[in-house]
Amino acid sequence: MAVCEVCFRHCDIREGAMGVCNARGCKDGKIVAVNYGRVTALALDPIEKKPLSRFSPGSKILSYGSYGCNLFCPFCQNYDISRTDGSEFEPEDKLTPEGLADIAFKFKDRGNIGVAYTYNEPLVSYEFVRDTAKLVHEMGMKNVLVSNGTATLRVLEEILPYIDAMNIDIKSMSADTYKNVLKGDLAMTKAFIERAVKDCHVELTMLIVPGMNDSEEEMRELVNWISGLEGGSDIPLHISRFFPRYKMTDRPATGVDVIYKLADIARDKLKFVYTGNC
């Protein structure tokens, strides 16, 4: 039995079992990333799809996804890979860090600038991110992390030297929403963002869910907090529209007018505000 130290849960995992993320397990008394290098998605995407609007605009990036996540968002867009234990995927669908870095390099002639770790939560296999990102940098290419930011600062410090840009989801400014709806921890996510902005290009995303985080008061609280971070008003914010999905089909899609109104509020404090899914 061993304790996983990736996030606030500190899962105590017995030999041969898995943590709640379905990606980290105990083998020979040690915590390992069981999904290390396991591939569920690989695509050459526009950088704007991450979304990143102020990092190498117009370029493309090779996007790699595995499976597993340490949050339980009922509106997850990628629940088929986030909430699985990987058993439905072929074991041979696997890449080494060297293999992924080589593929990224081969796509340079198609406009590829590097690798994005995305689709599921990449930090549940931060070791693969770290090992691959080192090699990608050695090839003169870039690394992008798309994350929920639910990880310890120790994990962040391990990968930060190799990550050039991040998009981090902040799903609410309510600790109760994080705890009761997402089964997460707002304080950990805020601490992760506060550290990341000091040494990395960071853009933030909030998905606006009706009845959960769509109030003008919560948006003002968010932008006041962002403006107080290092980089402050220059930190880009993406405000995205919710559509019924997964376990949250009990409410309509967010009104476009709501998104635009919240974006106007955000622009009172932030220079770069983008609307998504509108």
N, C-alpha and C positions, 0 to 999 in steps of 0.2 A: 504494500500500500504506500502511496506517495501523494503529496499535495501539489496541485498545479498552481503556479504563481502568475499566470497570465492576466487574470482579471480579478475583480473584487470577490468573486465567488469562492476562490481558493478551494476548488473541488478536491475532496479527499477520495482518491480513486484506488480501488482495490486492484490487485493483479489481474490483468486481462479485461478489465472493465473500461468504460469510457466516461468522460466528464459530460456535463450537460450540453456542451457545444457539439458533441458527436464527432469531434475531430482530434481530441487529445485523450490519450489513454495511458495506462500503466503497464510497462513491460520491463521485466527483470528489476522491479523495484524503482524504476525511474519513469518520469513523465515524458512521453514522446508525442510528436505530431503524427498521428496515424495516417492523416491525409497528406503527408509530405509528398509533394510532386504529383498527387493525383489530379487528373485533368477532367473537368466537366464542361469547360468552355474555353475556346481559344479563337480570338477574332481580331482583325485589324480594324480599329475603330477611329473615328475622328476624335481628337483630344477633347472637343467640346461635349462629347457624349459622357464624359466621366462624372459630373461636368466640371470642366476647367475652361474658363473664358479668358483668363489673363496669363496663361502659361503656354507659350509656343502656339498661339492661335493659328489655325489652318493646317496644322500638322496631323499626323496619324500616329497611333500607338498600338502595339500588340498587347491585347488584353487577355490576361490569364485568370481563370477561375477554378476553384476546387469545390469543396463542400464543407458545410458546418458553419455555425454562428453561435455567439454567446448571448444574443438577445432573442426575444420571442415576439417580435412585432407582429400584431395580428393583421397588418396591412402589407406584409412583405411582398415585394414584387418578384422575388426570386426564391420563394419558399421551397420550390422543388429541389433546389440544391442547398439552401441554407438550413433546412430542417430535416435533412436526411442523414443517415449514418453511412451513406456511400455504398451500401450493399447492392444497390441496383446498377452500379457502374462497374465496368469490367476492370479487374485488378491491373491488367496490363496497360490501361489508359493512364500512363504515368510518364513524367518527364524528370530528368535530373536538372539541377541548376544549369549545368553546362549545356544541356540540350535546349532548354528554353532560351538561354542567352544566344545560342547559335541561331535559333530560328529568328529571333529578333534582329540579329545582325543581317541575316539573309533578306529580310524585308526592308532594309534601308533604301534599296532602289525603288521602293514603292512609297517612299515618304515616311517610313517608320522612324521614330526618334528613340524608341526604347520599349520598356515593358510597364504595363499597368497591372497591379495586383487588385482584383476587383471581382464583381459579381456575387460571390459569397463574402463572408468576413475574412479577409486575408490574415489578420493577426492571430487567429486560432492556429495558424501554421506560420508564425513569424519567423521561425528558423529557415523555412524555405524562402521567404521574402528576403531575409538577410543574406543567405548564401547566394541566391540568384542576383540580387541587386549589386553585390560586390563585383560579380563578373560582368554585369551589364555596364557598370562604371568603367571597368578596365577596358572595355571595348569602345569607350568614348560616347556611350549612349545614356539616356535618362531613365529614371525610375519614378513611377507615380503610384501612390497608395490611395485607395478609395476605401474608407473605413468608418465604422461607427464610433471609433475613439474609445472603446471600452477595453482599455488595457492599462497595465501599470506603467509608471514612468521608467522602470527598469527595462521593460520591453521596448518602449519608445527610444530610449537611449541606445539600445543595440542596433536599431535599424536606421535611426535618424541620419547618421553620416552618409548613408547611401541613397536616401530618398530626396528627390528634387522638388516634388510637389505632392500635395495631398488635397483630396476633397474629403471632408469629415462631416458626417451627418450629426446635427444636433436636433433631436426630434421633439423637444419640448423644453421649456424653462421651468417646468414643474417637477420637483423631486418625486411627488406622488405619482405623476403620470409615468415617469421612468420606472418606478418601483412596481406599480400595480398593473400597468398596461404592457410595458415592454419587458418587465422583469430585469431591469437594468439599474444603473447607478449614475445619476446626473453629475454628482461631484467628481467621479472618476473621469467622465467625458470632458467636463470643463477643465480639469487639471491637465488632461492630455492635450487639449487644444491650446491652453495657456502656454504650455512648454513648446509645442510644435511651432507656433507662430514666431518664436524667437530665432529659429534656425532653418526654416523651410518656407517655401511658398505655400500658403494654405488658403483654400477657398472652402466656405461652409455651405451646407444645404439644409433647409428645413422643408419637409413635406407637410403641407397644411391639410390637416384632417378635420372635417367638420365636427364640432363638439368636443374636440380634443385639444387643439392648440391654435384655433383660428381667431382668437380675440385680438382686438387692437392693443389691449393692455399687454398681452404676452409678447406681441411683436415689439412693442416699445421696450419691454424688459430685455428682450434678446439684443436689440441693436444698442441699447445703453451698455450692456455687458461687452459686446463686441468692440464698441468704440473705446472701451477702457483697456483693451488688450494691447500688447506691443504691435505696432502697425495700425492699430485703431481703425480709423475711417477708411483706410486703404484696403482692408480685408474684404474680398468679394463675398457676397451672400446670394445664394440661389434660393428662390422661393418657388416651390413646386406644387403643382395641383395634384391632389389625391383622386384616384379612381377606385371604386369598390373592388376588393381583391382579397383572396385567401380567406381569413376568418372575419373580415370586416366588410361584409356586404349588406350591413344593416343601415347604411346611410348613403346618400347620393354623392356623386363627384363634387369636389369643391367648386363653387361658383367662380367663374373667371373674374367677375367683378370683385370678389373677395381677394383674390390673388393680387389684382392690380392695386386695390386699396392698401393692402399690407405692404406692397412694394413701395408705394408712395410714402408710407410712414417710415419705412426703412431708409429711404433716401434723405430723410431729414438729418440722419447721422452718418450714413455710409455713402461713399462715392460710387461704388460699383454694385448695383443690385440687378439681378436677372430673374426673369420669370420663366418657369418651365412647365411643359405639358399644357400650355394654353392655346 
